[in-house]
């Protein structure tokens, strides 16, 4: 009976891990917004942001983005922090003054 419980717990944990890895939110942007912007902030050949990226960025918490500019979190996601900090200007958005 103990082995069955362990297997059930393991299946639940794997399910939660897979589900949790599917949905990511960064700076109040959902996965679709992040995916739309990722080509613009990924080296070595970033592209200009798409209208979908700029629209997603309009709803982003740019102050929160500023807090990541010296963090290892963005590079761990394949995002270049310098490119990410320049993205709002490319979408004609103002960065917070304290950034």
BAFI-3210 file (N, C-alpha, C; in Angstrom, 3 decimals, decimal comma, padded with zeros to 6 digits):
// residues 99
n [1|2|3|4|5|6|7|8|9|10|11|12|13|14|15|16|17|18|19|20|21|22|23|24|25|26|27|28|29|30|31|32|33|34|35|36|37|38|39|40|41|42|43|44|45|46|47|48|49|50|51|52|53|54|55|56|57|58|59|60|61|62|63|64|65|66|67|68|69|70|71|72|73|74|75|76|77|78|79|80|81|82|83|84|85|86|87|88|89|90|91|92|93|94|95|96|97|98|99]
n.u [000,820|002,013|003,772|002,054|000,867|003,126|003,724|001,432|001,683|004,050|003,226|001,363|003,055|004,739|002,845|002,043|004,442|004,860|002,584|003,018|005,336|004,476|003,055|004,136|004,888|006,119|006,991|004,337|003,524|002,017|002,484|002,081|002,631|005,294|006,447|005,958|007,691|010,176|011,957|013,009|014,632|016,566|019,805|021,832|020,974|018,824|015,493|013,395|010,751|007,523|004,159|002,471|004,164|004,763|002,223|001,729|003,750|002,862|001,129|002,814|004,660|006,849|008,532|009,052|010,421|012,756|013,925|015,058|017,285|019,974|020,015|020,419|018,320|016,935|018,906|018,940|016,619|017,151|017,128|018,460|019,487|020,184|019,100|016,428|015,948|016,041|013,856|011,248|011,593|011,815|009,251|008,024|007,512|007,790|010,342|010,318|011,310|013,069|014,609]
n.v [-001,199|001,252|001,737|002,263|004,672|006,302|006,294|007,548|010,097|010,912|011,049|013,118|015,221|015,432|016,161|018,686|020,061|020,063|021,489|023,913|024,774|025,448|027,826|031,014|034,072|037,270|040,344|041,128|040,213|037,838|034,393|034,502|037,172|037,314|035,427|036,702|038,831|037,723|037,113|039,624|040,208|038,348|037,285|036,008|037,658|039,829|040,856|043,560|044,662|043,153|044,256|042,857|042,261|044,858|045,667|043,892|044,725|047,211|046,722|045,794|045,671|047,955|049,041|046,870|045,373|046,858|046,160|043,756|044,221|043,850|041,275|037,692|036,295|036,988|036,327|033,566|032,788|033,100|035,690|038,785|041,205|043,905|044,247|043,833|046,049|048,061|047,623|048,839|051,531|051,054|050,426|052,788|053,524|054,892|054,428|053,954|056,726|056,208|054,085]
n.w [000,000|000,672|-001,442|-003,581|-002,763|-002,823|-005,569|-006,581|-005,385|-006,625|-009,316|-009,162|-008,390|-010,642|-012,539|-011,521|-011,751|-014,547|-015,396|-014,069|-015,323|-017,792|-017,690|-017,393|-015,897|-016,235|-015,097|-015,187|-017,654|-019,749|-020,954|-023,747|-024,416|-023,587|-025,315|-027,745|-027,559|-027,126|-029,400|-029,824|-027,736|-027,541|-027,987|-030,732|-032,778|-032,482|-033,307|-034,545|-032,393|-032,619|-033,479|-031,732|-029,621|-028,686|-027,904|-025,805|-024,116|-023,368|-021,276|-019,364|-016,282|-016,021|-014,111|-012,529|-014,399|-014,513|-012,114|-012,696|-014,264|-013,513|-012,740|-012,637|-013,486|-015,920|-017,987|-017,489|-018,635|-021,240|-022,071|-022,950|-020,764|-021,414|-023,971|-023,264|-021,611|-023,500|-025,061|-024,442|-025,426|-028,151|-028,683|-028,400|-025,758|-022,474|-020,122|-016,565|-014,547|-012,479|-013,233]
ca.u [000,000|002,895|004,324|000,985|000,764|004,312|003,555|000,389|002,279|005,014|002,468|000,805|004,159|005,148|001,766|002,131|005,661|004,620|001,600|003,650|006,346|003,801|002,593|005,132|004,544|007,269|006,664|002,911|003,283|001,726|003,365|001,935|003,367|006,721|006,838|005,945|008,843|011,452|012,918|013,573|015,533|017,399|020,962|022,753|020,373|017,476|014,689|012,552|009,543|006,295|003,038|001,971|005,100|004,559|000,927|001,932|004,635|002,063|000,530|003,846|005,133|008,212|009,323|009,470|011,450|013,992|014,526|015,741|018,351|021,262|019,726|020,738|017,051|016,666|019,768|018,574|015,485|017,601|016,835|019,570|018,949|020,371|018,070|015,132|015,808|015,852|012,635|010,169|011,845|011,514|007,787|007,593|007,064|008,753|010,756|010,199|012,454|014,004|015,133]
ca.v [000,000|002,403|001,968|002,864|006,069|006,996|006,460|008,572|011,381|011,254|011,434|014,444|016,185|015,619|016,931|020,079|020,637|020,302|022,562|025,148|025,215|025,928|029,198|031,865|035,483|038,077|041,773|041,171|039,775|036,402|033,636|034,955|038,422|036,991|034,755|037,703|039,721|037,007|037,292|040,976|040,331|037,156|037,369|037,034|038,490|040,256|041,520|044,636|044,109|043,083|044,965|042,032|042,465|046,213|045,693|043,184|045,543|048,331|046,295|045,244|046,466|048,319|049,234|045,529|045,009|047,537|045,431|042,588|044,573|043,300|039,956|036,537|035,672|037,159|035,449|032,158|032,557|033,371|037,098|039,704|042,329|045,173|044,283|043,968|047,439|048,922|047,264|049,842|052,656|050,605|050,397|054,167|053,575|055,496|053,669|054,737|057,632|055,647|052,817]
ca.w [000,000|000,727|-002,780|-004,390|-002,348|-003,315|-007,016|-006,772|-005,026|-007,673|-010,510|-008,889|-008,398|-012,034|-013,172|-011,074|-012,318|-015,970|-015,502|-013,620|-016,279|-018,984|-017,500|-016,756|-015,952|-015,898|-015,193|-015,515|-019,034|-019,803|-021,859|-025,131|-024,525|-023,494|-026,555|-028,818|-027,390|-026,956|-030,497|-029,766|-026,585|-027,544|-028,875|-031,205|-033,816|-032,101|-034,342|-034,035|-031,769|-033,413|-032,843|-030,621|-028,512|-028,150|-027,215|-024,529|-023,297|-022,829|-020,021|-018,486|-015,158|-016,419|-012,891|-012,160|-015,370|-014,091|-010,998|-013,229|-015,200|-013,059|-012,192|-013,476|-013,843|-017,347|-018,793|-017,315|-019,534|-022,601|-022,361|-022,720|-019,993|-022,121|-025,010|-022,597|-021,145|-024,659|-025,773|-024,349|-026,335|-029,515|-028,773|-028,078|-024,366|-021,566|-018,943|-015,337|-014,335|-011,492|-013,760]
c.u [000,862|003,458|003,296|000,836|001,939|004,196|002,526|000,949|003,259|004,310|001,881|001,900|004,635|004,108|001,806|003,351|005,453|003,648|002,215|004,662|005,717|003,405|003,652|004,671|005,765|006,877|005,221|002,617|003,032|002,631|003,290|002,709|004,866|007,224|006,880|007,189|010,177|012,411|013,608|014,588|016,485|018,567|021,104|022,131|018,961|016,785|013,915|011,285|008,348|005,213|002,472|002,860|004,848|003,237|001,035|002,762|003,910|001,464|001,532|004,183|006,605|009,104|009,867|010,557|012,781|014,694|015,295|016,980|019,732|021,122|020,180|019,469|016,775|017,592|019,424|017,382|015,861|017,374|018,052|019,018|019,088|019,333|016,692|014,899|015,572|014,552|011,516|010,371|011,531|010,016|007,189|006,960|008,161|009,063|010,551|011,469|013,488|014,654|016,592]
c.v [001,259|002,749|002,641|004,345|006,880|007,264|007,549|009,964|011,825|011,709|012,830|015,502|016,463|016,446|018,396|020,772|020,977|021,461|023,895|025,665|025,769|027,394|029,988|033,300|036,258|039,527|041,975|040,895|038,274|035,711|034,144|036,250|038,189|036,341|035,737|038,586|038,998|037,162|038,664|041,151|039,130|037,336|036,069|037,985|038,916|040,998|042,670|044,029|044,166|043,935|044,186|042,199|043,827|046,327|045,014|044,031|046,740|047,986|045,771|046,217|046,793|048,599|047,889|045,047|045,627|046,767|044,199|042,932|044,056|041,895|038,857|035,835|035,786|036,296|033,962|031,778|032,807|034,803|037,942|040,933|043,681|045,328|044,480|045,402|048,403|048,688|048,302|051,028|052,283|050,511|051,766|054,273|054,168|054,539|054,553|055,554|057,068|054,342|052,946]
c.w [000,000|-000,639|-003,676|-004,044|-002,879|-004,813|-007,305|-006,468|-006,112|-008,948|-010,331|-008,962|-009,827|-012,768|-012,791|-011,661|-013,789|-016,148|-015,112|-014,610|-017,547|-018,865|-016,751|-016,919|-015,481|-016,127|-015,647|-016,988|-019,010|-020,818|-023,295|-025,364|-024,487|-024,778|-027,719|-028,756|-027,376|-028,137|-030,487|-028,648|-026,466|-028,509|-029,676|-032,222|-033,446|-033,244|-033,712|-033,430|-032,715|-032,750|-031,645|-029,393|-027,873|-027,397|-025,854|-023,578|-022,685|-021,474|-019,013|-017,365|-015,428|-015,220|-012,427|-013,108|-014,977|-012,973|-011,461|-014,052|-014,794|-012,476|-013,157|-013,954|-015,339|-018,207|-018,655|-018,188|-020,993|-023,031|-022,018|-021,988|-020,703|-023,226|-024,400|-022,132|-022,305|-025,395|-025,635|-025,296|-027,769|-029,759|-028,433|-026,701|-023,520|-020,424|-017,723|-015,099|-013,371|-011,949|-014,115]
res [x|x|x|x|x|x|x|x|x|x|x|x|x|x|x|x|x|x|x|x|x|x|x|x|x|x|x|x|x|x|x|x|x|x|x|x|x|x|x|x|x|x|x|x|x|x|x|x|x|x|x|x|x|x|x|x|x|x|x|x|x|x|x|x|x|x|x|x|x|x|x|x|x|x|x|x|x|x|x|x|x|x|x|x|x|x|x|x|x|x|x|x|x|x|x|x|x|x|x]
***
